[in-house]
């Protein structure tokens, strides 16, 4: 049905639908009204009929035109498109030739309509233009008496209608299938492979696939999505409760358009594949807002994409939901209620430091307090708090932001991370001048934080004068409450935690993972924090000033009541929150 392209006005004049005098009249009205739609002006002035204008527009965009008042509608075409879809998108199947379905539309750019009909019918869909009123009349005529479910295509209609409550795994398989069909169609006669991949990235099947991957990850409570090109396929992995799990594989021929689509969503340069890039995607699903921090790096088989999923509501859960023992939570609330001083969170990447700091800020965020933060990047946006994102290209670093903060009359300052001496010195200066400073460091335990700052070049006496507490933490998987089962173990098996509580032969009840539908048969669901809280007292401050060995500082901290990570983990094992295997995985390192 496709025809040679011809400008609308030229076609109308050539066919005798429009005279040059009538065209001049319409152009004058267009100039006066500033209306860019010349076709609408022609119909409003009754110079040309709506049918003729749409026929001419079809010529202009290179599509076919169908007069539904005269065209015979094939029942074979109607039977494979559900009534629900026809009414939803105002489209009318006209005829079917082999695996090609000709679809009358008023808007051929409605990609969602084309994709939905393709999925329901299993055919390649070719759009043709028609008068909107004629489409509506044809729908009423040819679907009269069909069931509410869109009977002519009953099974297909049910599959599409079910997308209200999405089975995302099925959705992904369906999206992969339709994307593969679109890719094979797109490759016919394609000469420029890169150009084809970029065009495919904007096609509906690839869009649906990318969206389904993200929605599936969110539904599975994943913290990260890994899109990893391999030699013969693309591996998709989700990090769920801190552990990477393979979710699916995607055919190799979909690699380039899928990665291009994700880069477009993250506002990256899709033409640049040789250097690492970073971007960001904002997503709203399940009535919640999510931010995805996207990183792309070149690998031998293509660009690997990793997306960190940030749930904006997670910082609102409060300190009491982070797994703190009651005594530790009370101490943290007391420390962060101080008018000045520095409170540090330490731990490896992904240990929940940022969530803890934001939860503290959320508790401190009241009308009478001025809170400023400098972060790289801003992970969560909190109302009532002035947050500044680092922009090194513009010269905005942690240090330059902190200098400006001191002129902003702050009460509390949060520094996303102390990475260098300059940032640390200004943070310390802020603390010394009467501000509470929150920040993070990368150390394995709480006592090591003081030595890390000394290694950065901070004078020990400044550390002793400002740091009021250090919290080290890890995240361990929680046992699934639906399927965990109790068993007894000898106390000697728990001695590796460094605690002897009773006789070695004494039996103690703990829990182990089993696996059920609620936890995807892993035995774990969610995570809890394991903490080590060191409060700086006079003895520890003196040891820091004297540059005492780490062992001496740790011993003094324990004498002051600090429970080490392994001890905190043991308490959660005995409480049935987690199991020894998890504690060993996240806490124990060589030599400890």
C-alpha positions in Angstrom: 0.0 0.0 0.0 3.0 2.3 0.4 3.2 5.0 -2.2 5.8 7.5 -3.5 6.2 10.5 -1.3 4.8 13.8 -2.4 4.3 17.1 -0.4 0.7 17.5 0.7 0.0 20.7 -1.1 1.5 19.5 -4.3 -0.6 16.4 -4.2 -3.8 18.3 -3.5 -3.2 20.7 -6.4 -2.1 17.9 -8.8 -5.2 15.8 -8.0 -7.4 18.8 -8.5 -8.6 18.9 -4.9 -7.2 22.4 -4.5 -6.7 25.4 -6.7 -3.8 27.9 -6.5 -6.2 30.6 -5.5 -7.6 28.5 -2.7 -4.0 27.7 -1.6 -3.1 31.4 -1.5 -6.2 32.1 0.7 -5.3 29.3 3.1 -1.7 30.6 3.3 -2.9 34.1 4.2 -5.0 32.6 7.0 -2.1 30.6 8.2 0.1 33.7 8.3 -2.4 35.6 10.3 -3.3 32.8 12.8 0.3 31.4 13.1 -1.3 27.9 12.9 1.4 25.4 11.5 -1.3 22.9 10.5 -2.2 23.9 7.0 -4.3 20.8 6.5 -6.6 21.8 9.4 -6.9 25.3 7.9 -8.0 23.9 4.6 -10.7 21.7 6.2 -11.9 24.5 8.4 -12.3 26.8 5.4 -14.1 24.1 3.6 -11.6 24.3 0.8 -10.7 20.6 0.9 -12.4 17.7 2.6 -10.9 15.8 5.6 -10.6 12.6 3.5 -8.6 14.4 0.8 -6.2 16.1 3.4 -5.4 12.7 5.0 -4.9 11.1 1.7 -2.4 13.9 0.8 -0.7 13.5 4.1 -0.3 9.8 3.5 1.6 10.7 0.3 3.7 13.2 2.1 5.0 10.7 4.7 5.2 7.8 2.2 2.3 5.7 3.7 -0.7 4.2 2.1 -4.2 5.6 2.5 -7.4 3.6 2.9 -11.0 4.8 2.5 -12.7 2.7 5.1 -16.1 3.6 3.7 -15.3 1.8 0.5 -12.6 -0.7 1.6 -13.6 -4.3 2.3 -12.4 -5.3 5.7 -11.1 -8.9 5.9 -12.4 -10.9 8.8 -9.0 -12.7 9.0 -7.5 -9.4 10.0 -10.2 -8.4 12.5 -10.0 -11.8 14.2 -6.4 -11.5 15.3 -6.7 -8.0 16.9 -8.7 -7.7 20.1 -11.5 -5.2 20.3 -9.9 -3.7 23.4 -6.8 -2.7 21.5 -8.7 -1.4 18.5 -10.7 0.9 20.8 -7.8 1.8 23.0 -5.6 3.1 20.2 -8.4 3.9 17.6 -7.0 1.5 15.0 -8.7 -0.8 12.6 -7.1 -4.0 11.0 -7.8 -3.9 7.3 -6.3 -7.0 5.7 -3.7 -9.7 6.3 -1.2 -10.8 3.7 0.9 -13.7 4.9 2.5 -12.4 8.1 1.9 -8.7 7.3 -1.1 -7.0 8.8 -2.3 -3.7 7.4 -3.6 -1.4 10.2 -5.6 1.7 9.6 -4.5 4.5 11.9 -5.0 8.2 12.4 -1.6 8.6 14.0 1.1 6.3 12.5 3.6 7.5 15.0 1.8 5.8 17.8 4.6 3.2 18.5 2.8 1.8 21.5 -0.3 1.0 19.3 1.9 -0.7 16.7 3.8 -2.7 19.2 0.6 -3.8 21.1 -1.1 -5.0 17.9 2.1 -6.7 16.8 2.3 -8.6 20.1 -1.4 -9.6 20.0 -1.5 -10.6 16.3 2.0 -12.1 15.9 2.3 -10.2 12.6 4.5 -7.5 11.2 2.3 -4.4 11.3 2.2 -1.9 8.4 0.3 1.3 9.2 -1.9 3.0 6.7 -3.7 6.3 7.2 -7.5 6.7 7.4 -10.0 9.3 8.5 -10.4 9.1 12.3 -14.2 9.1 12.1 -14.2 6.3 9.6 -11.9 4.2 11.9 -14.4 4.6 14.8 -17.3 3.7 12.5 -15.5 0.6 11.3 -14.7 -0.5 14.9 -18.3 -0.2 15.9 -19.4 -2.1 12.8 -16.9 -5.0 12.7 -16.5 -5.6 16.4 -20.3 -5.5 17.1 -21.3 -8.4 19.4 -17.8 -9.4 20.4 -17.1 -10.2 24.0 -15.9 -7.7 26.6 -12.5 -9.4 26.6 -11.9 -8.6 23.0 -13.2 -11.9 21.8 -11.9 -12.2 18.3 -8.4 -12.6 19.6 -9.3 -14.1 23.0 -6.0 -15.6 24.0 -3.9 -12.8 22.8 -6.2 -10.2 24.3 -5.9 -11.9 27.7 -2.1 -11.8 27.5 -2.1 -8.1 26.8 -4.8 -7.2 29.3 -2.9 -9.0 32.0 -0.2 -6.4 31.9 -2.1 -4.4 34.5 -0.6 -6.8 37.1 2.6 -7.5 35.2 4.4 -10.9 35.4 7.7 -9.2 34.6 9.5 -12.5 33.7 6.9 -13.2 31.1 7.0 -9.6 29.9 10.7 -9.8 29.4 10.5 -13.0 27.4 7.8 -11.4 25.3 9.8 -8.2 24.8 12.9 -10.2 23.8 10.9 -12.1 21.3 9.3 -9.0 19.7 12.6 -7.2 19.8 14.2 -10.1 18.0 11.6 -9.9 15.3 12.0 -6.1 15.0 15.7 -6.5 14.8 15.6 -9.1 12.0 13.1 -6.8 10.0 15.4 -3.8 10.7 18.4 -5.7 9.3 16.9 -6.3 5.9 18.8 -4.1 3.5 20.6 -2.3 6.4 24.0 -1.1 5.3 25.1 1.0 8.3 25.2 -1.3 11.4 25.8 1.5 13.9 23.0 3.6 12.4 20.7 0.6 12.6 21.4 -0.1 16.2 20.7 3.5 17.1 17.4 3.4 15.2 16.5 0.1 16.9 17.1 1.7 20.3 14.1 4.0 19.7 11.8 1.2 18.6 9.1 0.0 20.9 10.2 -3.6 21.4 13.7 -2.5 22.7 12.0 0.2 24.8 9.8 -2.5 26.3 12.7 -4.8 26.9 14.8 -2.1 28.7 11.8 -1.1 30.8 11.0 -4.7 31.7 14.6 -5.3 32.8 14.4 -2.4 35.2 10.9 -3.1 36.5 11.8 -6.8 37.1 14.9 -5.7 39.1 12.8 -3.3 41.2 10.2 -6.0 41.8 12.9 -8.4 42.9 14.3 -5.8 45.3 17.6 -5.7 43.5 20.2 -3.0 44.3 22.1 -3.3 41.0 21.5 -4.4 37.5 24.4 -5.8 35.5 24.2 -5.9 31.7 27.2 -7.9 30.6 28.1 -8.7 27.0 29.5 -12.1 26.5 30.9 -13.8 23.4 27.6 -15.3 22.3 24.9 -13.6 24.4 24.3 -10.9 26.9 24.1 -11.9 30.6 21.7 -10.0 32.9 22.5 -10.3 36.6 20.7 -8.7 39.6 22.4 -8.0 42.9 19.7 -9.1 45.4 20.4 -8.8 49.1 24.0 -8.2 48.4 24.6 -11.3 46.2 24.7 -11.3 42.4 22.3 -13.7 40.8 21.8 -14.4 37.1 18.4 -13.3 36.0 18.4 -14.2 32.2 20.3 -14.1 29.0 19.5 -11.9 26.0 20.4 -12.8 22.4 23.6 -11.3 21.1 21.8 -9.5 18.2 19.9 -7.4 20.7 23.1 -6.3 22.6 23.8 -3.1 20.6 20.2 -1.7 20.6 19.6 -2.6 24.2 22.8 -0.9 25.4 22.1 2.1 23.2 18.6 2.4 24.7 19.9 2.3 28.2 22.5 4.9 27.4 19.8 7.1 25.8 17.7 6.8 29.0 20.8 7.8 31.0 21.5 10.8 28.8 24.9 9.3 27.7 26.7 9.7 24.3 25.6 6.6 22.4 28.2 7.2 19.7 31.1 7.0 22.2 32.0 3.4 23.1 35.7 3.6 23.9 35.7 5.4 27.3 33.7 4.9 30.5 30.6 7.1 30.9 28.2 7.8 33.8 24.6 8.8 33.7 21.3 8.8 35.6 17.8 7.5 35.0 14.7 8.5 37.0 12.0 5.9 37.2 8.6 5.8 38.8 7.0 2.4 39.3 4.9 0.7 42.0 3.9 4.2 43.1 7.5 4.9 44.2 10.3 7.0 42.8 13.7 5.4 42.0 17.0 6.9 40.8 19.3 4.7 38.7 23.0 5.6 38.7 24.3 4.2 35.4 27.9 3.3 34.6 29.2 2.1 31.2 32.7 0.7 30.6 34.2 -0.8 27.4 34.9 -4.6 27.4 36.2 -6.9 24.6 32.6 -8.0 23.8 30.9 -4.6 24.1 30.0 -2.1 26.7 29.1 -3.4 30.2 26.3 -1.4 31.9 25.8 -1.4 35.7 22.8 0.4 37.2 22.7 1.1 40.9 19.0 1.3 42.0 18.3 3.9 44.7 15.0 3.8 46.4 14.2 7.4 47.4 11.9 6.2 50.2 14.6 4.0 51.9 16.1 6.9 53.7 12.7 7.6 55.4 12.6 4.3 57.3 14.3 5.5 60.4 17.2 4.3 62.5 15.0 1.7 64.3 14.7 -0.2 61.0 18.4 -0.5 60.2 19.2 -3.4 62.6 20.8 -1.4 65.4 20.9 -3.0 68.8 18.9 -0.9 71.3 22.0 0.3 73.1 23.8 1.3 69.9 20.8 3.2 68.6 20.5 5.1 71.9 24.2 6.1 71.7 24.0 7.2 68.1 20.9 9.4 68.9 22.9 10.9 71.8 26.0 11.6 69.7 24.1 13.2 66.8 22.3 15.4 69.2 25.6 17.1 70.1 25.9 20.8 69.0 29.4 20.1 67.5 31.8 17.3 66.7 32.3 14.8 63.9 30.4 11.5 63.6 31.9 9.1 61.0 30.4 6.1 59.2 32.9 3.6 57.8 32.7 0.4 55.8 33.2 -0.9 52.2 31.2 0.2 49.2 27.6 -1.0 49.5 27.6 -1.4 53.3 24.8 1.0 53.9 26.8 4.0 55.1 24.8 6.5 53.0 21.5 5.1 54.2 22.6 5.4 57.8 23.7 9.0 57.3 20.5 10.0 55.6 18.4 8.3 58.3 20.3 10.4 60.9 19.7 13.6 58.8 16.1 12.7 58.4 15.7 12.5 62.2 17.6 15.8 62.7 15.7 17.6 60.0 13.5 20.0 61.9 12.4 23.6 61.2 14.9 25.1 63.7 18.0 23.5 62.2 19.9 24.5 59.0 21.4 21.4 57.4 23.8 21.5 54.4 25.2 18.6 52.5 27.9 18.2 49.8 27.7 14.9 47.9 29.1 13.2 44.8 26.5 12.6 43.6 23.3 13.5 45.5 21.8 10.1 46.0 18.6 11.0 47.8 16.8 14.3 47.9 15.5 15.3 51.3 13.0 18.2 51.7 14.1 21.0 53.9 17.8 20.3 53.4 20.2 22.2 51.1 22.1 19.6 49.1 25.0 20.5 46.8 26.4 18.1 44.2 30.1 18.0 43.4 30.9 19.3 39.9 34.6 19.1 39.3 34.4 20.4 35.7 33.0 23.6 37.1 35.5 23.7 39.9 33.0 22.7 42.6 34.7 20.2 44.9 34.0 19.0 48.4 36.6 21.5 49.7 35.2 24.5 47.8 31.6 23.7 48.8 32.6 23.3 52.5 34.3 26.7 52.4 31.1 28.3 51.2 29.0 26.4 53.8 30.7 28.2 56.6 29.1 31.4 55.3 25.7 29.8 55.1 25.0 29.8 58.9 24.8 26.0 59.1 24.0 23.9 62.2 24.7 20.5 60.7 27.0 19.6 57.7 27.2 16.3 55.9 30.2 15.6 53.7 29.5 12.7 51.4 33.0 11.3 51.8 36.3 12.6 53.2 38.7 11.7 50.3 41.6 14.0 50.8 43.4 16.1 53.3 41.9 19.4 52.2 38.4 18.2 52.6 39.2 16.6 56.0 40.8 19.8 57.3 37.8 22.0 56.4 35.4 19.4 57.9 37.5 19.5 61.1 37.5 23.3 61.0 33.7 23.3 60.7 33.4 21.0 63.7 35.8 23.2 65.8 33.7 26.3 65.0 30.5 24.8 66.5 28.9 22.6 63.9 28.0 18.9 63.9 29.7 17.2 60.9 28.6 13.9 59.5 30.8 12.1 57.0 32.0 8.7 55.7 35.4 6.9 55.3 36.4 3.6 53.7 37.9 1.5 56.5 37.4 -2.0 57.7 36.5 -1.2 61.3 35.8 1.7 63.6 39.2 2.0 65.3 40.9 2.2 61.9 39.2 5.4 61.1 41.5 7.5 63.3 44.6 6.0 61.7 43.1 6.5 58.2 42.7 10.2 58.9 46.3 10.4 60.2 47.5 8.7 57.0 45.6 11.4 55.1 47.8 14.0 56.9 45.4 15.2 59.6 47.1 16.1 62.8 46.2 13.6 65.6 45.3 16.4 68.1 42.7 17.7 65.7 41.2 14.2 65.3 41.0 13.8 69.1 39.4 17.3 69.5 36.7 16.7 66.9 35.7 13.1 66.3 33.0 12.0 68.8 32.1 8.7 67.4 32.8 6.2 64.6 30.3 3.6 63.3 31.6 0.7 61.2 28.9 -1.4 59.5 28.2 -4.3 57.1 25.0 -5.6 55.5 24.1 -9.3 56.0 21.1 -11.1 54.5 18.2 -11.7 56.8 16.8 -15.2 57.1 13.4 -15.5 55.4 10.8 -15.4 58.3 8.5 -17.7 56.3 10.8 -20.7 56.0 13.8 -20.4 58.4 14.1 -23.4 60.6 15.7 -23.8 64.1 18.4 -26.3 64.8 20.9 -26.8 67.7 24.7 -26.3 67.5 27.5 -26.7 70.0 28.8 -23.5 71.5 32.3 -24.3 70.3 31.1 -23.8 66.7 30.4 -20.1 67.6 33.8 -19.5 69.3 35.1 -18.2 66.0 33.1 -15.1 66.8 35.6 -14.4 69.6 33.1 -14.9 72.4 32.9 -17.8 74.8 29.5 -17.7 76.4 29.2 -20.9 78.4 30.7 -24.4 78.0 32.0 -25.5 74.6 29.8 -28.6 74.7 26.7 -26.5 75.5 24.0 -26.7 72.8 22.4 -23.5 71.6 19.5 -23.0 69.2 20.0 -20.9 66.1 18.3 -20.8 62.6 19.3 -21.7 59.1 17.9 -20.9 55.6 15.5 -23.3 53.9 14.0 -21.6 50.8 10.4 -21.0 49.7 8.4 -19.0 47.1 8.6 -15.9 49.4 12.4 -15.7 49.1 12.8 -17.2 45.6 14.1 -20.4 47.3 17.3 -18.7 48.6 16.3 -18.8 52.3 17.0 -15.1 52.7 14.9 -12.0 52.3 16.1 -8.5 52.9 19.2 -7.3 54.8 20.1 -6.1 58.3 23.0 -4.1 59.5 25.9 -5.4 61.6 27.5 -2.6 63.5 30.6 -1.6 65.5 30.2 1.7 67.4 33.2 3.3 68.9 32.6 6.4 71.2 35.7 8.6 71.6 36.5 9.1 75.3 39.5 10.7 76.9 41.5 7.5 76.9 41.0 6.9 73.2 41.6 10.6 72.4 45.0 10.4 74.3 46.0 7.2 72.4 45.2 8.9 69.1 47.3 12.0 70.0 50.2 9.6 70.9 49.8 7.8 67.6 49.3 4.5 69.5 49.0 1.2 67.6 45.7 0.1 66.3 45.5 -2.8 68.8 45.8 -0.4 71.7 43.0 1.8 70.4 40.8 -1.2 69.8 41.4 -2.5 73.3 40.5 0.8 74.8 37.3 1.0 72.7 36.3 -2.5 73.8 36.9 -1.5 77.4 34.7 1.5 76.8 31.8 -0.8 75.7 32.4 -1.2 72.0 31.0 -4.4 70.5 33.0 -5.6 67.5 31.3 -6.5 64.2 31.6 -10.2 65.0 30.0 -9.8 68.4 27.1 -7.8 66.9 26.7 -10.4 64.3 26.7 -13.2 66.9 23.8 -11.4 68.7 21.8 -11.4 65.5 22.6 -15.0 64.9 21.3 -16.0 68.4 18.2 -13.8 67.8 17.4 -15.7 64.6 17.8 -12.7 62.4 20.7 -14.2 60.3 22.9 -17.2 60.3 26.6 -17.8 60.9 27.4 -18.3 57.2 26.2 -14.8 56.4 28.2 -13.2 59.3 31.3 -15.0 58.2 30.8 -13.8 54.6 30.4 -10.1 55.4 32.5 -9.7 58.6 35.5 -12.0 58.7 38.6 -11.2 56.8 42.1 -12.8 56.8 43.9 -12.1 60.1 40.7 -11.2 62.0 
